[in-house]
């Protein structure tokens, strides 16, 4: 199965994988360990057709059988796939574009599906707008202070060498933000807007940590 060549090649009907605390950004890679029966079926169906899955965050308790979902998610293509000896699938999904849910569909599959619209995020198919040097410097400086406040470290050679989109999107996906904050990062229209939101969230987190220390 060849990858889609344009935004028009993406399916309007998408398999939904509700995943708590996770967002899929364009061109980012998300590894997944699939073990729940309905999502094993979903992966099998995807592998037998277009290899595509939509990642959406639940709005509330994602342990519920059918939680309410945020309206914006990301569609990705399964680019790595392997089976384990105990019946699990280990896959990696590469983000293609964001979408807005038009309506959830009535289906007979054990997993959920929806009709989606990509036009609000049509720019995802084009290269991301690069950050201004001052914005890039702000992300790096705020990240350094954020990691120090968390007692963490980073490979700064890798940080410095990462392109703007990879750095901002990776941080947006891996930093321990709450679901509403992750959703704000996902829905940021452009990369500069996401970088600004990211620096604000990291700086806010440092302030909260300082308040806890003083109490």
LUMFITOR-415748 format. One line per 4 residues: number of its first residue (from 1); for each residue x, y, z of C-alpha. Coordinates in Angstrom, 1 decimal. Example, Ala and Ser with C-alpha at 12.3 -4.5 7.8 and 13.67 -1.06 7.14 Angstrom:
2
1 = 12.3:-4.5:7.8; 13.7:-1.1:7.1
This chain:
215
1 = 0.0:0.0:0.0; 1.5:3.3:-1.2; 1.4:6.3:1.2; -1.1:9.1:0.3
5 = 0.3:11.6:-2.2; -1.8:14.5:-1.2; -4.4:15.6:1.3; -7.1:14.6:-1.1
9 = -5.9:11.0:-0.8; -6.7:10.8:2.9; -9.9:8.9:3.9; -12.9:10.8:5.0
13 = -14.0:7.8:7.1; -11.4:7.2:9.8; -10.9:4.4:12.4; -10.6:6.1:15.8
17 = -8.2:5.1:18.5; -9.0:7.1:21.7; -5.8:7.4:23.6; -5.6:9.2:26.9
21 = -2.9:11.8:27.3; -1.6:11.4:23.7; -1.7:13.5:20.6; -0.3:12.7:17.1
25 = 1.4:15.6:15.3; 2.0:15.8:11.6; 5.2:14.0:10.6; 5.8:12.9:14.2
29 = 6.2:9.1:15.0; 4.2:7.5:17.8; 5.1:3.9:18.9; 2.1:1.9:20.3
33 = 1.7:-1.4:22.0; -1.7:-2.8:20.9; -3.2:-5.5:23.1; -6.9:-4.7:23.6
37 = -9.1:-7.0:21.3; -11.0:-4.2:19.6; -7.8:-2.4:18.7; -6.1:-5.6:17.6
41 = -9.1:-5.8:15.2; -8.7:-2.2:14.2; -5.0:-2.7:13.4; -5.7:-5.8:11.3
45 = -8.4:-3.9:9.4; -6.0:-1.0:8.8; -3.2:-3.3:7.6; -5.6:-5.0:5.2
49 = -6.6:-1.6:3.6; -5.1:1.9:3.9; -2.8:1.4:7.0; -4.4:4.5:8.6
53 = -5.7:5.2:12.1; -6.9:8.4:13.8; -5.7:9.3:17.2; -8.0:11.3:19.5
57 = -7.9:12.1:23.1; -10.9:11.3:25.4; -12.3:14.3:27.1; -12.9:12.6:30.5
61 = -12.1:9.3:32.0; -10.5:7.3:29.2; -11.0:4.1:31.1; -14.7:4.3:30.2
65 = -15.9:2.0:27.4; -17.0:4.8:25.2; -15.7:8.2:26.5; -16.5:11.5:24.9
69 = -13.7:12.6:22.6; -12.1:15.9:21.7; -13.2:17.0:18.2; -9.7:17.5:16.8
73 = -7.3:14.6:16.3; -4.5:13.4:14.0; -4.5:10.7:11.3; -1.4:8.6:10.9
77 = -0.1:5.8:8.8; 1.2:2.5:10.3; 4.8:2.6:9.2; 6.2:-0.2:11.4
81 = 4.4:-3.4:12.4; 5.3:-6.5:14.2; 3.5:-9.3:16.2; 4.6:-10.6:19.5
85 = 4.4:-14.2:20.8; 1.7:-13.3:23.2; -0.8:-11.8:20.7; 0.1:-8.1:20.8
89 = 1.0:-5.8:18.0; 3.9:-3.4:18.2; 3.4:-0.6:15.7; 4.6:2.9:14.9
93 = 2.3:5.5:13.4; 3.6:8.4:11.5; 1.4:11.5:11.6; 0.0:12.8:8.3
97 = -2.4:15.6:9.2; -4.9:16.8:11.8; -8.6:16.5:11.3; -11.9:17.7:12.8
101 = -14.6:15.2:13.5; -17.7:15.9:11.5; -19.8:13.1:13.0; -19.2:9.8:14.6
105 = -20.6:6.9:12.6; -22.9:4.1:13.5; -20.7:1.0:12.9; -20.7:-2.8:13.5
109 = -16.9:-2.8:14.1; -15.8:-3.2:17.7; -13.8:0.1:17.4; -15.3:3.6:16.7
113 = -15.2:5.4:13.3; -16.0:8.9:12.2; -16.4:11.1:9.2; -13.7:13.8:9.4
117 = -12.7:17.0:7.7; -9.1:17.9:7.0; -9.7:21.4:5.5; -9.2:23.3:8.8
121 = -5.6:22.0:8.8; -4.9:21.8:5.1; -1.5:23.4:5.7; -0.3:20.3:7.5
125 = 0.5:18.8:4.1; 3.0:21.6:3.4; 6.4:22.1:5.2; 5.9:23.8:8.6
129 = 6.5:27.5:8.9; 10.0:27.8:10.5; 10.5:29.6:13.8; 12.0:33.0:14.1
133 = 15.5:32.7:15.7; 14.2:34.5:18.9; 11.3:32.0:19.2; 13.7:29.0:18.7
137 = 16.0:30.4:21.4; 13.0:30.9:23.7; 11.9:27.3:23.3; 15.4:26.0:24.1
141 = 15.9:28.4:27.1; 12.5:27.5:28.6; 13.1:23.8:28.0; 16.4:24.0:29.9
145 = 14.7:25.7:32.9; 11.7:23.3:32.7; 14.0:20.2:32.8; 16.0:21.6:35.7
149 = 12.8:22.2:37.6; 11.7:18.7:36.9; 15.1:17.2:37.9; 15.6:15.9:34.3
153 = 18.3:16.2:31.7; 18.4:16.2:27.9; 20.8:15.5:25.1; 21.5:19.1:24.2
157 = 23.5:18.2:21.0; 20.3:16.5:19.8; 18.1:19.4:20.9; 20.4:21.9:19.0
161 = 20.5:19.8:15.9; 16.8:19.0:15.7; 14.8:21.0:13.2; 12.1:23.4:14.5
165 = 9.1:21.1:13.8; 10.7:18.0:15.2; 11.7:19.7:18.4; 8.4:21.4:19.1
169 = 6.2:18.5:18.1; 8.3:16.0:20.0; 8.2:18.1:23.2; 4.5:18.6:22.7
173 = 4.0:14.8:22.6; 6.4:13.7:25.4; 6.2:16.5:28.0; 3.9:15.5:30.9
177 = 1.1:18.0:30.2; -2.5:17.3:31.1; -4.9:16.4:28.3; -6.4:19.9:27.9
181 = -2.9:21.3:27.5; -1.9:18.6:25.0; -5.0:19.4:23.0; -4.2:23.1:22.9
185 = -0.8:22.2:21.5; -2.4:19.9:18.9; -4.9:22.5:17.8; -2.4:25.4:17.5
189 = -2.8:26.4:13.9; 0.9:26.9:13.0; 4.2:25.8:14.3; 5.1:29.2:15.7
193 = 1.8:29.3:17.5; 2.5:25.8:18.9; 6.0:26.9:20.0; 4.5:29.9:21.8
197 = 1.9:27.7:23.6; 4.6:25.2:24.5; 6.9:27.8:26.1; 4.0:29.2:28.0
201 = 3.0:25.7:29.3; 6.6:24.9:30.3; 7.0:28.2:32.1; 3.7:27.8:33.8
205 = 4.7:24.4:35.0; 7.9:25.8:36.5; 5.8:28.4:38.4; 3.6:25.7:39.8
209 = 6.6:23.6:40.9; 8.0:26.7:42.7; 4.7:27.3:44.5; 4.7:23.7:45.7
213 = 8.3:24.0:47.0; 7.4:27.2:49.0; 4.3:25.6:50.6
